[in-house]
């Protein structure tokens, strides 16, 4: 079992208070890694293998000494990953933990101040260096792990907020088009679902709107022109703003559905979000057309069409269905509606959706996503 975490910032009595949770320091741009030159002390690196293979030389050029202590993060961290990481930390008094890679590596690194038996208030500093743009993990007080039931389970604590985030847009230049599309879809969903969340507030709305604007303005350039550093930089900033919106306002049903189906089918999180976001938007508009008024004139009236246009241009429409067909699902394994309803009722993402869908509404969403389900 994951540890039970609580702190004064997570008090239920504060849920309705407008708020923003923010990492300590943020450096952005081609010189951001110079911050690493200031570090003096023992460092544990938490990295994804792909990011390390591509970018280790750039990292090494800004370190006072070669990286010796490395913890390899699983693509989908589990409870065992968390326990193994905690055990690794117990063997040495590290001054810094550096998470380097995508959302999974950063989720693991962020737990450096958490132990299976509770919170350890040691003074370890957590530094995160994302090599993708969209997960928002680097600015989030959430860390996701696959639990023993095969479900994504969040840890939530202010102790998961990092001390420093370093954004170097050059790391994004090597991202393949599909990963660019998946992470963009995730960031875009953070923005749109952050706006409609039950916990949305005037502060988080500012970040959500700007994230959506930047994505619609620059995502296709980044997708079609992989070496376009300006577009990549803007997409990185959009991921930052979307992460701040998600961190403070939470998300909604598209993320809840992705959390349920993604681990079961081995589907990338961003792809699962992209599969469900358009039909969830359609269901929201059917329920209440005013849900997206905060987007402003123009986009509020065309949010469904703009989302379909963006996802279609990035090759996301139809790709999830092909993935599922190749994996033998959903036709071979219809979605268990009862289990889905039970999961959504306890899922933090779905619980902040503006309404809890009934079974008929869920069936409509699954039908629109071409997901077979039980009668």
DRENDO-1510 file (C-alpha; in Angstrom, 1 decimal, always signed):
<recs>
REC; n; res; u; v; w
REC; 1; UNK; +0.0; +0.0; +0.0 .
REC; 2; UNK; +1.1; +3.5; -0.7 .
REC; 3; UNK; +1.7; +5.7; +2.4 .
REC; 4; UNK; -1.2; +7.8; +3.7 .
REC; 5; UNK; -0.1; +11.4; +3.3 .
REC; 6; UNK; -1.6; +14.5; +4.7 .
REC; 7; UNK; -0.5; +18.1; +5.3 .
REC; 8; UNK; -2.2; +21.4; +6.1 .
REC; 9; UNK; -2.2; +22.3; +2.4 .
REC; 10; UNK; -4.4; +19.3; +1.5 .
REC; 11; UNK; -7.0; +20.0; +4.2 .
REC; 12; UNK; -10.6; +19.5; +2.9 .
REC; 13; UNK; -11.5; +22.8; +4.5 .
REC; 14; UNK; -9.2; +24.6; +2.0 .
REC; 15; UNK; -10.5; +23.0; -1.2 .
REC; 16; UNK; -12.8; +25.9; -2.1 .
REC; 17; UNK; -10.2; +28.6; -1.4 .
REC; 18; UNK; -8.6; +30.0; -4.7 .
REC; 19; UNK; -5.0; +28.8; -4.7 .
REC; 20; UNK; -1.9; +28.1; -6.7 .
REC; 21; UNK; +0.7; +25.5; -5.8 .
REC; 22; UNK; +4.1; +26.4; -7.2 .
REC; 23; UNK; +7.5; +24.9; -7.3 .
REC; 24; UNK; +10.3; +26.8; -5.6 .
REC; 25; UNK; +12.4; +28.2; -8.5 .
REC; 26; UNK; +12.0; +27.9; -12.3 .
REC; 27; UNK; +14.8; +28.5; -14.9 .
REC; 28; UNK; +13.8; +28.4; -18.5 .
REC; 29; UNK; +15.8; +28.6; -21.7 .
REC; 30; UNK; +19.1; +27.3; -23.3 .
REC; 31; UNK; +21.2; +28.4; -20.3 .
REC; 32; UNK; +18.9; +26.8; -17.6 .
REC; 33; UNK; +21.3; +23.9; -16.9 .
REC; 34; UNK; +23.9; +26.3; -15.7 .
REC; 35; UNK; +22.1; +26.1; -12.4 .
REC; 36; UNK; +23.7; +22.6; -12.0 .
REC; 37; UNK; +27.1; +24.1; -11.8 .
REC; 38; UNK; +26.2; +25.6; -8.4 .
REC; 39; UNK; +25.5; +22.2; -6.8 .
REC; 40; UNK; +28.0; +20.9; -4.2 .
REC; 41; UNK; +27.3; +17.6; -2.5 .
REC; 42; UNK; +26.1; +14.1; -3.2 .
REC; 43; UNK; +23.6; +13.7; -6.0 .
REC; 44; UNK; +21.3; +10.9; -6.9 .
REC; 45; UNK; +19.9; +11.0; -10.5 .
REC; 46; UNK; +16.5; +9.5; -11.2 .
REC; 47; UNK; +16.4; +9.0; -15.0 .
REC; 48; UNK; +14.6; +7.3; -17.8 .
REC; 49; UNK; +16.9; +5.3; -20.0 .
REC; 50; UNK; +15.8; +6.9; -23.2 .
REC; 51; UNK; +16.4; +10.4; -22.0 .
REC; 52; UNK; +19.8; +9.4; -20.5 .
REC; 53; UNK; +21.0; +7.9; -23.7 .
REC; 54; UNK; +20.0; +11.0; -25.7 .
REC; 55; UNK; +20.9; +13.8; -23.4 .
REC; 56; UNK; +23.6; +12.7; -20.8 .
REC; 57; UNK; +26.4; +14.6; -22.6 .
REC; 58; UNK; +24.5; +17.9; -22.3 .
REC; 59; UNK; +23.8; +17.2; -18.6 .
REC; 60; UNK; +27.4; +16.1; -17.9 .
REC; 61; UNK; +28.7; +19.4; -19.4 .
REC; 62; UNK; +27.1; +21.3; -16.6 .
REC; 63; UNK; +28.1; +19.0; -13.6 .
REC; 64; UNK; +31.2; +19.5; -11.4 .
REC; 65; UNK; +31.8; +15.8; -11.5 .
REC; 66; UNK; +30.5; +12.8; -13.5 .
REC; 67; UNK; +27.1; +11.3; -12.5 .
REC; 68; UNK; +27.9; +8.2; -10.5 .
REC; 69; UNK; +24.7; +7.4; -8.6 .
REC; 70; UNK; +21.7; +6.6; -10.8 .
REC; 71; UNK; +18.3; +5.2; -10.1 .
REC; 72; UNK; +16.6; +3.9; -13.3 .
REC; 73; UNK; +12.9; +4.8; -13.4 .
REC; 74; UNK; +10.4; +2.4; -14.8 .
REC; 75; UNK; +8.2; +3.7; -17.7 .
REC; 76; UNK; +5.2; +3.0; -15.5 .
REC; 77; UNK; +6.3; +3.3; -11.8 .
REC; 78; UNK; +4.7; +0.8; -9.4 .
REC; 79; UNK; +4.5; +0.6; -5.6 .
REC; 80; UNK; +7.7; -1.5; -5.8 .
REC; 81; UNK; +9.5; +1.2; -7.7 .
REC; 82; UNK; +8.6; +3.6; -4.9 .
REC; 83; UNK; +9.8; +1.2; -2.2 .
REC; 84; UNK; +13.0; +0.4; -4.1 .
REC; 85; UNK; +13.7; +4.2; -4.4 .
REC; 86; UNK; +13.1; +4.8; -0.7 .
REC; 87; UNK; +15.5; +1.9; +0.1 .
REC; 88; UNK; +18.2; +3.4; -2.2 .
REC; 89; UNK; +17.9; +6.8; -0.5 .
REC; 90; UNK; +18.3; +5.2; +2.9 .
REC; 91; UNK; +21.8; +4.0; +2.1 .
REC; 92; UNK; +23.4; +7.4; +1.6 .
REC; 93; UNK; +22.9; +11.0; +2.7 .
REC; 94; UNK; +22.2; +12.7; -0.6 .
REC; 95; UNK; +22.0; +16.5; -0.7 .
REC; 96; UNK; +20.2; +16.5; -4.1 .
REC; 97; UNK; +17.9; +14.3; -6.1 .
REC; 98; UNK; +17.7; +15.2; -9.8 .
REC; 99; UNK; +14.8; +13.8; -11.8 .
REC; 100; UNK; +15.6; +13.7; -15.5 .
REC; 101; UNK; +13.3; +12.5; -18.2 .
REC; 102; UNK; +9.5; +12.3; -18.7 .
REC; 103; UNK; +6.7; +12.3; -16.1 .
REC; 104; UNK; +7.5; +8.9; -14.7 .
REC; 105; UNK; +11.1; +9.7; -13.8 .
REC; 106; UNK; +10.0; +13.0; -12.2 .
REC; 107; UNK; +7.2; +11.3; -10.3 .
REC; 108; UNK; +9.7; +8.9; -8.7 .
REC; 109; UNK; +12.3; +11.7; -7.9 .
REC; 110; UNK; +9.6; +13.8; -6.2 .
REC; 111; UNK; +9.1; +11.2; -3.6 .
REC; 112; UNK; +12.6; +11.8; -2.2 .
REC; 113; UNK; +11.1; +13.4; +0.9 .
REC; 114; UNK; +8.4; +10.6; +1.3 .
REC; 115; UNK; +9.0; +7.3; +3.0 .
REC; 116; UNK; +6.7; +4.2; +3.1 .
REC; 117; UNK; +6.2; +4.8; +6.8 .
REC; 118; UNK; +5.4; +8.5; +6.4 .
REC; 119; UNK; +7.1; +11.8; +5.7 .
REC; 120; UNK; +10.8; +12.3; +6.3 .
REC; 121; UNK; +11.7; +16.0; +6.7 .
REC; 122; UNK; +15.3; +15.6; +5.7 .
REC; 123; UNK; +16.7; +18.6; +3.8 .
REC; 124; UNK; +17.2; +16.8; +0.5 .
REC; 125; UNK; +16.7; +19.2; -2.5 .
REC; 126; UNK; +14.7; +18.0; -5.4 .
REC; 127; UNK; +15.5; +19.3; -8.9 .
REC; 128; UNK; +13.5; +18.3; -12.0 .
REC; 129; UNK; +14.6; +18.5; -15.6 .
REC; 130; UNK; +11.8; +17.5; -18.0 .
REC; 131; UNK; +12.7; +16.2; -21.4 .
REC; 132; UNK; +9.1; +16.2; -22.6 .
REC; 133; UNK; +6.5; +18.9; -22.5 .
REC; 134; UNK; +3.1; +18.1; -21.2 .
REC; 135; UNK; +3.0; +15.8; -18.2 .
REC; 136; UNK; +3.1; +18.7; -15.8 .
REC; 137; UNK; +4.7; +16.4; -13.2 .
REC; 138; UNK; +7.6; +18.9; -12.7 .
REC; 139; UNK; +5.2; +21.5; -11.1 .
REC; 140; UNK; +2.8; +19.1; -9.5 .
REC; 141; UNK; +2.1; +17.9; -5.9 .
REC; 142; UNK; +0.9; +14.6; -7.4 .
REC; 143; UNK; +2.9; +11.4; -8.2 .
REC; 144; UNK; +1.2; +8.5; -10.0 .
REC; 145; UNK; +2.0; +4.9; -9.3 .
REC; 146; UNK; +0.5; +1.6; -10.5 .
REC; 147; UNK; -0.9; -0.1; -7.4 .
REC; 148; UNK; -1.2; -3.8; -6.7 .
REC; 149; UNK; -4.6; -3.9; -8.5 .
REC; 150; UNK; -3.1; -2.6; -11.7 .
REC; 151; UNK; -4.7; +0.9; -11.3 .
REC; 152; UNK; -3.1; +4.3; -11.3 .
REC; 153; UNK; -3.1; +5.6; -7.8 .
REC; 154; UNK; -2.0; +9.2; -6.9 .
REC; 155; UNK; +0.1; +10.3; -4.0 .
REC; 156; UNK; -0.8; +13.9; -3.0 .
REC; 157; UNK; +1.3; +16.1; -0.8 .
REC; 158; UNK; +3.0; +19.5; -0.8 .
REC; 159; UNK; +6.2; +17.6; +0.0 .
REC; 160; UNK; +6.1; +16.4; -3.7 .
REC; 161; UNK; +6.6; +19.9; -5.0 .
REC; 162; UNK; +10.2; +20.3; -6.3 .
REC; 163; UNK; +12.7; +22.9; -5.1 .
REC; 164; UNK; +13.9; +23.8; -8.6 .
REC; 165; UNK; +12.7; +23.1; -12.2 .
REC; 166; UNK; +15.1; +23.5; -15.2 .
REC; 167; UNK; +13.5; +23.9; -18.6 .
REC; 168; UNK; +15.9; +23.5; -21.6 .
REC; 169; UNK; +13.8; +23.5; -24.8 .
REC; 170; UNK; +16.7; +21.9; -26.7 .
REC; 171; UNK; +15.8; +18.6; -25.0 .
REC; 172; UNK; +12.5; +18.6; -26.9 .
REC; 173; UNK; +14.2; +18.7; -30.3 .
REC; 174; UNK; +14.7; +15.0; -30.3 .
REC; 175; UNK; +11.2; +14.0; -29.4 .
REC; 176; UNK; +9.5; +11.9; -32.1 .
REC; 177; UNK; +6.2; +13.1; -33.6 .
REC; 178; UNK; +4.1; +10.6; -31.7 .
REC; 179; UNK; +5.5; +11.5; -28.3 .
REC; 180; UNK; +5.1; +15.2; -29.2 .
REC; 181; UNK; +1.5; +14.6; -30.0 .
REC; 182; UNK; +0.8; +12.5; -26.8 .
REC; 183; UNK; +2.4; +15.0; -24.4 .
REC; 184; UNK; +0.7; +17.9; -26.2 .
REC; 185; UNK; -2.7; +16.2; -25.8 .
REC; 186; UNK; -2.0; +15.7; -22.1 .
REC; 187; UNK; -1.1; +19.4; -21.6 .
REC; 188; UNK; -4.1; +20.6; -23.6 .
REC; 189; UNK; -6.4; +18.4; -21.4 .
REC; 190; UNK; -4.8; +19.8; -18.3 .
REC; 191; UNK; -5.9; +23.3; -19.5 .
REC; 192; UNK; -9.4; +22.4; -20.7 .
REC; 193; UNK; -10.2; +20.1; -17.7 .
REC; 194; UNK; -8.6; +22.6; -15.3 .
REC; 195; UNK; -11.1; +25.3; -16.5 .
REC; 196; UNK; -14.1; +23.1; -16.0 .
REC; 197; UNK; -13.0; +21.4; -12.8 .
REC; 198; UNK; -15.0; +21.8; -9.6 .
REC; 199; UNK; -11.8; +23.3; -8.1 .
REC; 200; UNK; -11.2; +25.8; -10.8 .
REC; 201; UNK; -10.5; +29.3; -9.5 .
REC; 202; UNK; -9.5; +32.7; -11.0 .
REC; 203; UNK; -5.8; +32.0; -10.4 .
REC; 204; UNK; -5.8; +28.6; -12.1 .
REC; 205; UNK; -8.0; +29.9; -14.9 .
REC; 206; UNK; -5.3; +32.3; -16.0 .
REC; 207; UNK; -2.8; +29.5; -16.4 .
REC; 208; UNK; -5.3; +27.2; -18.1 .
REC; 209; UNK; -6.3; +29.8; -20.7 .
REC; 210; UNK; -2.7; +30.7; -21.6 .
REC; 211; UNK; -1.8; +27.0; -21.9 .
REC; 212; UNK; -4.6; +26.4; -24.3 .
REC; 213; UNK; -3.7; +29.5; -26.3 .
REC; 214; UNK; -0.1; +28.6; -26.6 .
REC; 215; UNK; -0.9; +25.0; -27.6 .
REC; 216; UNK; -3.3; +26.0; -30.3 .
REC; 217; UNK; -0.8; +28.5; -31.6 .
REC; 218; UNK; +2.4; +26.5; -31.6 .
REC; 219; UNK; +1.7; +22.7; -31.3 .
REC; 220; UNK; +1.4; +22.0; -35.0 .
REC; 221; UNK; +4.6; +23.8; -35.8 .
REC; 222; UNK; +6.4; +21.8; -33.1 .
REC; 223; UNK; +4.8; +18.6; -34.5 .
REC; 224; UNK; +5.6; +19.3; -38.1 .
REC; 225; UNK; +9.0; +21.0; -37.6 .
REC; 226; UNK; +10.9; +19.0; -35.0 .
REC; 227; UNK; +13.8; +21.4; -35.1 .
REC; 228; UNK; +11.7; +24.5; -34.5 .
REC; 229; UNK; +13.2; +25.6; -31.2 .
REC; 230; UNK; +10.8; +28.6; -30.8 .
REC; 231; UNK; +7.8; +26.4; -31.2 .
REC; 232; UNK; +9.3; +23.8; -28.8 .
REC; 233; UNK; +10.0; +26.5; -26.3 .
REC; 234; UNK; +6.4; +27.8; -26.4 .
REC; 235; UNK; +5.1; +24.3; -26.1 .
REC; 236; UNK; +7.3; +23.8; -23.0 .
REC; 237; UNK; +5.9; +26.9; -21.4 .
REC; 238; UNK; +2.4; +25.7; -22.3 .
REC; 239; UNK; +3.1; +22.5; -20.5 .
REC; 240; UNK; +4.3; +24.5; -17.5 .
REC; 241; UNK; +1.1; +26.5; -17.4 .
REC; 242; UNK; -1.1; +23.5; -18.0 .
REC; 243; UNK; +0.7; +21.7; -15.1 .
REC; 244; UNK; +0.1; +24.6; -12.8 .
REC; 245; UNK; -3.6; +24.6; -13.7 .
REC; 246; UNK; -3.8; +20.9; -13.1 .
REC; 247; UNK; -1.8; +21.1; -9.9 .
REC; 248; UNK; -4.2; +23.6; -8.4 .
REC; 249; UNK; -7.6; +22.9; -10.0 .
REC; 250; UNK; -7.1; +19.2; -10.8 .
REC; 251; UNK; -8.5; +17.7; -14.1 .
REC; 252; UNK; -11.6; +15.7; -15.0 .
REC; 253; UNK; -13.3; +12.8; -16.6 .
REC; 254; UNK; -10.9; +12.4; -19.6 .
REC; 255; UNK; -8.0; +11.8; -17.2 .
REC; 256; UNK; -10.2; +9.5; -15.1 .
REC; 257; UNK; -11.0; +7.3; -18.1 .
REC; 258; UNK; -7.3; +7.4; -19.2 .
REC; 259; UNK; -6.3; +6.3; -15.7 .
REC; 260; UNK; -8.7; +3.4; -15.8 .
REC; 261; UNK; -8.0; +2.1; -19.4 .
REC; 262; UNK; -4.4; +3.2; -20.0 .
REC; 263; UNK; -2.7; +0.7; -17.6 .
REC; 264; UNK; -5.1; -2.1; -18.6 .
REC; 265; UNK; -4.2; -1.8; -22.2 .
REC; 266; UNK; -0.6; -0.7; -21.9 .
REC; 267; UNK; -1.5; +2.6; -23.6 .
REC; 268; UNK; +0.6; +5.7; -23.2 .
REC; 269; UNK; -1.1; +8.1; -20.9 .
REC; 270; UNK; -1.2; +11.0; -23.4 .
REC; 271; UNK; -2.7; +8.8; -26.1 .
REC; 272; UNK; -5.4; +7.5; -23.7 .
REC; 273; UNK; -6.2; +11.1; -22.8 .
REC; 274; UNK; -6.4; +12.1; -26.5 .
REC; 275; UNK; -8.8; +9.2; -27.0 .
REC; 276; UNK; -11.3; +10.4; -24.4 .
REC; 277; UNK; -11.0; +14.2; -24.4 .
REC; 278; UNK; -13.1; +14.9; -27.5 .
REC; 279; UNK; -16.1; +12.7; -26.5 .
REC; 280; UNK; -15.9; +14.1; -22.9 .
REC; 281; UNK; -16.0; +17.7; -24.3 .
REC; 282; UNK; -19.0; +16.7; -26.4 .
REC; 283; UNK; -20.8; +15.3; -23.3 .
REC; 284; UNK; -19.9; +18.4; -21.3 .
REC; 285; UNK; -21.4; +20.6; -24.0 .
REC; 286; UNK; -24.5; +18.5; -24.1 .
REC; 287; UNK; -24.8; +18.8; -20.3 .
REC; 288; UNK; -24.1; +22.6; -20.2 .
REC; 289; UNK; -22.8; +24.7; -23.1 .
REC; 290; UNK; -21.6; +27.3; -20.6 .
REC; 291; UNK; -18.8; +25.1; -19.2 .
REC; 292; UNK; -16.3; +26.5; -21.6 .
REC; 293; UNK; -17.3; +30.2; -21.5 .
REC; 294; UNK; -14.1; +31.1; -19.7 .
REC; 295; UNK; -12.2; +30.3; -22.9 .
REC; 296; UNK; -13.6; +33.6; -24.3 .
REC; 297; UNK; -15.3; +34.4; -27.5 .
REC; 298; UNK; -14.5; +32.2; -30.4 .
REC; 299; UNK; -12.9; +29.2; -28.8 .
REC; 300; UNK; -15.7; +28.7; -26.3 .
REC; 301; UNK; -18.1; +28.2; -29.2 .
REC; 302; UNK; -15.7; +25.9; -31.2 .
REC; 303; UNK; -13.8; +24.0; -28.5 .
REC; 304; UNK; -14.9; +20.6; -29.7 .
REC; 305; UNK; -14.1; +21.4; -33.3 .
REC; 306; UNK; -10.8; +22.9; -32.5 .
REC; 307; UNK; -9.8; +19.9; -30.4 .
REC; 308; UNK; -10.7; +17.5; -33.2 .
REC; 309; UNK; -8.8; +19.6; -35.6 .
REC; 310; UNK; -5.7; +19.7; -33.5 .
REC; 311; UNK; -5.7; +16.0; -32.7 .
REC; 312; UNK; -6.5; +15.1; -36.3 .
REC; 313; UNK; -3.6; +17.2; -37.6 .
REC; 314; UNK; -1.2; +15.5; -35.1 .
REC; 315; UNK; -2.3; +12.1; -36.2 .
REC; 316; UNK; -4.2; +11.2; -33.0 .
REC; 317; UNK; -7.6; +10.5; -34.5 .
REC; 318; UNK; -7.9; +6.8; -35.2 .
REC; 319; UNK; -4.5; +5.9; -33.8 .
REC; 320; UNK; -5.9; +4.8; -30.5 .
REC; 321; UNK; -8.5; +2.6; -32.1 .
REC; 322; UNK; -5.7; +1.0; -34.2 .
REC; 323; UNK; -3.7; +0.5; -31.0 .
REC; 324; UNK; -6.6; -1.2; -29.3 .
REC; 325; UNK; -7.3; -3.4; -32.4 .
REC; 326; UNK; -3.7; -4.5; -32.6 .
REC; 327; UNK; -3.7; -5.3; -28.8 .
REC; 328; UNK; -6.9; -7.4; -29.1 .
REC; 329; UNK; -9.0; -4.8; -27.3 .
REC; 330; UNK; -11.7; -3.6; -27.0 .
REC; 331; UNK; -13.5; -6.3; -29.1 .
REC; 332; UNK; -11.8; -9.1; -27.2 .
REC; 333; UNK; -12.2; -7.5; -23.8 .
REC; 334; UNK; -15.3; -5.3; -23.5 .
REC; 335; UNK; -15.0; -2.5; -20.9 .
REC; 336; UNK; -16.4; -3.6; -17.6 .
REC; 337; UNK; -18.9; -0.9; -17.0 .
REC; 338; UNK; -19.5; -1.7; -13.3 .
REC; 339; UNK; -15.8; -1.7; -12.5 .
REC; 340; UNK; -15.4; +1.6; -14.4 .
REC; 341; UNK; -18.2; +3.3; -12.5 .
REC; 342; UNK; -16.7; +2.2; -9.2 .
REC; 343; UNK; -13.2; +3.4; -10.2 .
REC; 344; UNK; -14.5; +6.8; -11.3 .
REC; 345; UNK; -16.3; +7.4; -8.0 .
REC; 346; UNK; -13.0; +7.2; -6.1 .
REC; 347; UNK; -10.7; +8.6; -8.8 .
REC; 348; UNK; -9.4; +12.1; -7.8 .
REC; 349; UNK; -9.5; +13.3; -11.4 .
REC; 350; UNK; -13.0; +12.1; -12.1 .
REC; 351; UNK; -14.3; +13.4; -8.8 .
REC; 352; UNK; -13.4; +17.0; -9.8 .
REC; 353; UNK; -15.2; +16.8; -13.1 .
REC; 354; UNK; -18.2; +19.2; -13.1 .
REC; 355; UNK; -20.6; +16.3; -12.9 .
REC; 356; UNK; -20.4; +12.6; -12.2 .
REC; 357; UNK; -21.7; +10.9; -15.4 .
REC; 358; UNK; -24.4; +8.3; -15.2 .
REC; 359; UNK; -24.1; +4.9; -17.0 .
REC; 360; UNK; -25.9; +6.2; -20.1 .
REC; 361; UNK; -23.6; +9.2; -20.4 .
REC; 362; UNK; -20.6; +6.9; -19.9 .
REC; 363; UNK; -21.9; +4.6; -22.6 .
REC; 364; UNK; -22.2; +7.6; -25.0 .
REC; 365; UNK; -18.6; +8.6; -24.3 .
REC; 366; UNK; -17.3; +5.0; -24.8 .
REC; 367; UNK; -19.3; +4.6; -28.0 .
REC; 368; UNK; -17.9; +7.8; -29.3 .
REC; 369; UNK; -14.4; +6.6; -28.5 .
REC; 370; UNK; -15.2; +3.2; -30.2 .
REC; 371; UNK; -14.7; +1.3; -27.0 .
REC; 372; UNK; -16.8; -1.8; -26.7 .
REC; 373; UNK; -18.5; -2.1; -23.3 .
REC; 374; UNK; -20.7; -4.5; -21.4 .
REC; 375; UNK; -24.5; -3.9; -21.9 .
</recs>
